[in-house]
Amino acid sequence: MKEKQIATIKRILTYIKQYRFWVAASLILAVVTVATTLYAPILVGDGVDLIVDQGLVDFPGLLVILEKVAVVIAITGLSQWLMNHINNKITYRVVKDIRTKAFDRLEELPLSYVDSHRHGDIISRIIADIDQFSEGLLMGFTQLFTGVMTILGTLGFMLSVNPFITLVVVLLTPISLFVAAFIAKRTFSMFTLQSKTRGELTALVDEMLGNQKVVQAFGQEQEAQKRFEEINGRLKDCSLKAIFFSSITNPSTRFVNGLVYAAVGVAGAFAAVRGALSVGQLSVFLSYANQYTKPFNEISGVVTELQNAIASAARVFELIDEEAEPSEDGAGELGCADGKVELEHVYFSYDPQVKLIEDLNLAVKPGQRVAIVGPTGCGKSTVINLLMRFYDVNSGQIRVDGQDVRSITRKSLRENYGMVLQETWLKSGTIRENIAYGKPDATDEEIIAAAKKSHAHSFIRRMPQGYDTVISEEGGNLSQGQKQLLCITRVMLCLPPMLILDEATSSIDTRTEIKIQEAFARMMEGRTSFIVAHRLSTIREADRILVMRDGRIIEQGTHQELLEKKGFYAELYNSQFAPV
């Protein structure tokens, strides 16, 4: 655990390193702040010594000292304000860099990582954990620097006045350090567990919120509440333990600091009686005893926050350290593809223990319309994932225009595909922005023309602000069919050389579907198209139908040819259209 902490701290320092100029400025200002703060008690002590007895007060001398005190306070306030401003700048720039790095890595991660991790936990790492880290780092800059400087500066001033009393202070100091270190060791693992459980809770809330309709439809509110309460209870327990141990740090160190103050008072009083100290110097020592012990309280609090911050940072660095998609150095650009697609001896499975695609072979000519049908779980959508390189094959080859897709960049490959999925996705923004997602420089005329082709123009026109109507990321103010029409319009606007339609009309009424099929027919002319469908009526005109089962193509041909074979496709077709 200690090695993990050290490694995390080193990582944090690498992010801070680029702001070393600001760190140096903060350190200088911390020195100035501490020096002026420690010089003020000396001036007060000198002032006390000028008040000898009733009627024996050096008022001119006191006036000079008060003027000096005013200047010192002004310098302290200014330097402290500048230091805090710089510390904020450093902290939030470092946090911005780490959060940007984390999000950039998220964009680079293979789809397999996103599929295998709860989305809420990933969100928690990028948002909540980095927020926790920023709070700890800010406290570290703001209080750790000045705390350490105050301790060193106070010891120096006290040594210059009376080494014996300083020795008393130094001998009692290790007790405070021991208490803080003892507690800090036990808090890191608790804060790590707290961050992990918080991520688990965020994941559950995100899951329930995104699927609230399903939860309510199946009457699972109480079950969801039980799951929430169970995780929330564990979060409460680990948070209470972490906070309990961290909260006893301050009172423990305060107790030790009280001993230091009492020791200084007693030793100083005896020294004053012997004439080794003046009353003013004794007041200086008592003030220093307070100032010397105060940073230990602050540092103990900082250590607790730093434990939390390091634990949170470790979770973020785990995300950043996840292996990204293989580098594409040396990969070529596909350009505008002709649409020739070949799959040769392709093997693939998500789990090595569970076989899925085995020895899949397929040759698609440019402009062909290929339909893929089969029972649920046969590998239809997996073939689409492989064509788009959301996943790479375990063995075998997929070629586009004769080039292995692994030898060309994913971006150039995907630019040649237009994809409409059964699961619609819209971003938060205007309808115009959603349609132009794949072609941001599209003109209004192009957007409207695409919407008319997809039969979305009529319902868009009825929206409150038309194409400027703002919709949520889930499209909550649109029907499922309308959302799917917008996704189809998005592809209509780009018109790439190859198309993938995965249940693209599943949420559209029959009348609109007929119009969409006509639009698709026009759109697919001259374009290689892959159509995944459960409703077999939508693929009768396909040039070639692939029938899949258990990851293999078991039949292929035209609609009529497959019906005449009276095989598995005929069974599927007749099950949908046989008379009741």
Buried (B, 14 or more C-beta within 10 A) or exposed (E): EEEBBEEBBEBBEEBBEEBEEBBEBBBBBBBBBBBBBBBBBBBBBBBBBBBEEEEEEBEEBBEBBEEBBEEBEEBBEBBBEBBBEBBEBBBBBBBEBBBEBBEEBBEEBBEBBEEEBBBBBBBBBBEBBBEBBBBBBBBBBBBBBBBBBBBBBBBEBBBEBBEEBBEBBBEBBEBBBEBBEEBBBEBBBBBBBBBBBBBBBBBBBBBBEEEEEEBEEEEBEEEBEEBBEEBBEBBEBBBEBBBEBBEBBBEBBBEBBEBBBEBBBEBBEEBBEEEBBBBBBBBBBBBBBBBBBBBBBBBBBBBBBBBBBBBBBBBBBEBBEBEBBEEBEEBEEBEEBBBBBBBBEBBBBBEEEEEBBBEBEBEBBBBBBBBBBBEEEBBBBBBBBBBBBBBBBEEBBBBBBEBEBBEBBBEBBBBBBBBBBBEBBBEEBBBBBBBBBBBEEBEEEBBBBBBBBBBBBEBBEEBEEBBEBEBEEBBEEBEEBBBBBBBBBBBBBBEBBBBBBBBBBBBBEEEBBEEBBEBBEEBBEEBBBBBBBBEBEBBEBBBBBBBBBBBBBBBBBBBEEBBEEEBBBBEBBEEEEEEE
